[in-house]
């Protein structure tokens, strides 16, 4: 069966699998924290033990789903902007060449389920998957690029993601520090 839309659901499956693996990985330490602080006992007054675990799993899965869906939108925008700025292809052939790229993320998402006990392992699998996809993307679109365009695409991608990651990290640290400073000591 040769249909270009056959793999169109792979990004959704990848996002769901990565979200589920991260939700399971975060749920275990979160339950420990809730038990240590005594919040878990209060939650048991409203839910059964399995209800609390299922509710936390659903909440975390939805939260991570939103994060990964936003990352997918940002990644598609960065990819297409880099092609707009540096590619000599005006017909969209480069985008057709990278159409099978979501298979890489699906394989990575499936691999992340193997390390649900370790959040750092899941993050490592995600980072490795993103790196492999980046190499795949550059390799597939390199036919429509000259040497300065290839350097430009790589530089643009690295700078865009670095600025995004560093900006979010900076904001998280600022919010964390302001919360600590506002606590009565």
C-alpha positions in Angstrom: 0.0 0.0 0.0 1.7 3.2 -1.1 -0.1 6.1 0.5 1.8 9.3 1.6 -0.6 9.7 4.6 -0.1 6.2 5.9 2.4 7.4 8.5 0.6 10.6 9.4 -0.4 9.3 12.9 3.3 8.5 13.9 3.8 11.9 15.5 0.7 11.5 17.6 1.8 8.0 18.7 5.3 9.2 19.5 3.9 12.0 21.6 1.6 9.6 23.5 4.3 7.1 24.1 6.9 9.7 25.3 4.2 11.3 27.5 3.2 7.9 29.0 6.7 6.8 29.7 7.6 10.2 31.4 4.3 10.2 33.3 5.0 6.7 34.7 8.6 7.7 35.5 7.6 10.9 37.3 4.6 9.3 39.1 6.7 7.0 41.2 8.9 9.7 42.8 5.8 12.0 43.1 3.9 9.4 45.0 6.9 9.0 47.4 7.0 12.8 47.9 3.2 12.9 48.5 3.5 10.1 51.1 6.5 11.7 52.8 4.7 15.0 53.1 1.4 13.5 54.3 -0.6 14.7 51.4 -1.2 11.2 50.1 -3.3 10.3 53.2 -5.5 13.3 52.6 -5.9 12.2 49.0 -7.0 8.7 50.1 -10.0 10.3 51.8 -11.4 11.3 48.3 -10.0 8.5 46.1 -9.0 4.9 46.5 -5.3 4.1 46.3 -5.6 2.9 42.7 -7.8 6.0 41.9 -5.0 8.3 43.2 -2.4 6.5 41.1 -4.6 6.5 38.0 -5.5 10.2 38.5 -1.9 11.2 38.8 -1.0 9.1 35.8 -3.7 10.7 33.7 -2.8 14.2 34.9 0.9 13.8 34.2 0.2 12.2 30.8 -1.9 15.1 29.8 0.7 17.6 31.1 3.6 15.9 29.2 1.4 15.5 26.1 0.9 19.3 26.0 4.6 19.9 26.4 5.5 17.4 23.6 2.8 18.7 21.3 4.1 22.3 21.8 7.7 21.0 21.1 6.4 19.4 17.9 4.9 22.7 16.7 8.0 24.6 17.6 10.2 22.0 15.9 8.1 22.0 12.7 8.3 25.8 12.7 12.1 25.9 13.2 12.6 23.2 10.4 10.4 25.1 7.9 11.9 28.5 8.8 15.4 27.1 8.3 14.3 25.7 4.9 12.8 29.0 4.0 16.0 30.9 4.8 18.6 28.5 3.5 17.1 26.1 1.0 17.1 26.6 -2.8 14.0 24.4 -3.0 10.8 26.5 -3.6 8.5 23.6 -4.4 8.6 21.8 -1.0 10.5 18.8 -2.2 12.7 18.9 0.8 9.7 18.6 3.1 8.6 15.5 1.2 12.0 14.0 1.7 11.8 14.2 5.5 8.2 12.9 5.6 9.4 9.5 7.1 11.3 11.3 9.9 8.5 10.7 12.5 9.4 7.0 12.3 12.6 7.9 14.2 10.6 9.5 17.0 8.2 6.5 17.1 11.2 4.2 17.5 12.6 6.5 20.2 9.2 6.7 22.0 9.0 2.9 22.0 12.5 2.7 23.4 11.6 5.2 26.1 9.1 2.7 27.5 12.0 0.4 28.3 13.4 2.9 30.8 10.3 4.0 32.6 12.0 3.5 35.9 14.5 6.2 35.2 13.4 9.7 34.1 17.0 10.6 33.2 17.0 7.5 30.9 13.8 8.7 29.2 15.3 12.2 28.8 18.5 10.6 27.3 16.4 8.6 24.9 14.5 11.7 23.8 17.7 13.7 23.4 19.3 10.9 21.3 16.2 10.5 19.2 16.1 14.3 18.5 19.8 14.2 17.6 19.3 11.3 15.2 16.3 13.1 13.6 18.4 16.3 13.2 21.1 14.3 11.4 18.4 12.6 9.3 16.8 16.0 8.5 20.1 17.6 7.5 21.1 14.6 5.4 17.7 14.5 3.5 17.6 18.2 2.8 21.2 18.6 1.9 20.5 17.9 -1.8 18.7 21.2 -2.1 21.4 23.2 -0.3 24.7 24.7 -1.2 27.6 24.7 1.3 26.7 28.0 2.9 23.0 26.9 3.1 24.0 23.7 4.8 26.1 25.6 7.4 23.2 28.1 7.8 20.6 25.4 8.4 22.8 23.7 11.0 23.7 27.0 12.7 20.1 28.2 12.6 18.8 25.0 14.2 21.4 24.9 16.9 21.0 28.5 17.8 17.2 28.4 17.8 17.1 25.4 20.1 19.9 26.7 22.3 18.1 30.0 22.8 14.8 28.3 23.5 16.3 25.8 26.0 18.5 28.4 27.7 15.6 30.9 27.9 13.2 28.4 29.5 15.9 27.2 31.9 16.7 30.8 32.9 13.0 31.6 33.5 12.6 28.4 35.5 15.6 29.3 37.7 14.3 32.9 38.2 10.9 31.7 39.2 12.4 29.1 41.5 14.7 31.7 43.2 11.8 34.1 43.6 9.7 31.5 45.3 12.6 30.6 47.6 13.2 34.3 48.4 9.5 34.8 49.2 9.4 32.0 51.8 9.5 33.0 55.4 12.7 31.6 56.9 
